[in-house]
């Protein structure tokens, strides 16, 4: 697998192209997606510059927006199957209103999942 990883929060200069990454196996409740389209947004910019309110995990792959095909499913996944086309949601429980600390606690990807700073 290949991906750009952020080795340090210093902007685009901290991104390193890795071509030797192992393809992850989905755990319980997870799916593996072959990304077909992506974009970087302001959240990714903030993570790359160390300005996001939640710290980033080491060697994070800064990608908030992506879409693709499900290529593997973990245990207990029932609503999604292999071959489905999906898109990610950084804040899956945020429907409307102000972005609260509680919503940040359950954000996905980028910073340390499920932990607010």
C-alpha positions in Angstrom: 0.0 0.0 0.0 1.2 3.5 -0.6 0.1 6.7 1.2 1.4 10.1 2.3 2.1 10.1 6.0 2.6 13.2 8.2 5.9 12.6 10.1 5.8 16.0 11.8 3.3 18.9 12.0 5.2 21.4 9.9 2.9 21.7 6.9 3.3 20.0 3.5 7.0 19.6 4.2 6.2 17.1 6.9 4.5 14.7 4.3 6.4 11.7 3.3 5.4 9.3 0.5 5.4 5.7 1.8 5.3 2.9 -0.7 6.1 0.1 1.7 3.0 0.1 4.0 1.2 -3.2 4.7 -2.4 -3.3 3.8 -4.4 -3.2 7.1 -6.9 -5.9 8.1 -10.3 -4.5 9.2 -11.1 -5.2 12.9 -14.5 -5.8 14.4 -17.0 -3.2 13.1 -14.5 -1.9 10.5 -14.3 -2.1 6.7 -11.3 -1.7 4.4 -11.8 0.7 1.5 -9.9 0.9 -1.7 -9.9 4.7 -2.1 -10.9 5.9 -5.6 -11.3 9.6 -4.9 -10.0 12.0 -2.2 -9.4 15.6 -1.4 -7.6 17.4 1.4 -9.7 19.9 3.3 -9.2 22.5 6.0 -9.1 19.9 8.7 -6.2 18.2 7.0 -4.4 21.5 6.7 -4.9 22.1 10.4 -3.6 18.7 11.3 -0.6 19.1 9.0 0.3 22.4 10.7 -0.3 21.2 14.3 -3.3 23.6 14.7 -6.1 21.0 15.1 -7.7 21.0 18.6 -6.9 17.3 19.0 -3.4 16.0 18.7 -2.5 13.8 15.7 -1.3 10.2 16.2 2.3 9.5 14.9 2.6 9.0 11.1 -1.0 9.9 10.5 -2.3 9.8 6.9 -4.1 13.2 6.7 -7.2 12.4 4.7 -10.6 13.6 5.8 -12.5 13.2 2.6 -12.4 10.0 0.5 -14.7 7.6 -1.4 -14.1 4.1 -2.7 -15.1 0.5 -2.8 -15.3 -1.9 0.2 -12.7 -4.6 -0.3 -12.9 -6.4 3.1 -15.2 -6.3 6.1 -14.4 -7.1 9.8 -16.5 -9.1 12.3 -20.0 -7.8 13.2 -20.3 -5.6 10.0 -23.8 -6.2 8.7 -24.9 -3.0 7.0 -22.0 -2.9 4.5 -20.7 -5.6 2.2 -17.7 -6.1 -0.1 -18.2 -4.2 -3.3 -20.3 -1.4 -1.8 -19.3 2.1 -2.7 -18.8 4.3 0.4 -17.6 7.6 1.6 -16.1 8.5 5.0 -17.6 10.8 7.7 -15.2 12.5 10.1 -18.0 13.3 12.6 -20.6 10.5 12.0 -22.8 11.6 14.9 -22.8 15.3 14.1 -26.1 16.1 12.3 -26.4 19.8 12.9 -25.6 22.6 15.3 -22.4 23.7 17.0 -19.3 21.4 17.0 -18.9 20.5 20.6 -16.2 18.8 22.6 -18.4 15.7 22.8 -18.5 15.5 19.0 -14.8 15.9 18.8 -14.4 12.9 21.2 -15.9 10.6 18.5 -14.3 12.0 15.4 -12.8 9.4 13.1 -9.3 9.4 11.4 -6.6 12.1 11.6 -6.2 12.8 15.2 -6.2 10.1 17.9 -9.5 8.3 17.3 -12.0 8.8 20.1 -9.8 10.9 22.3 -10.2 14.6 22.8 -7.3 16.8 23.9 
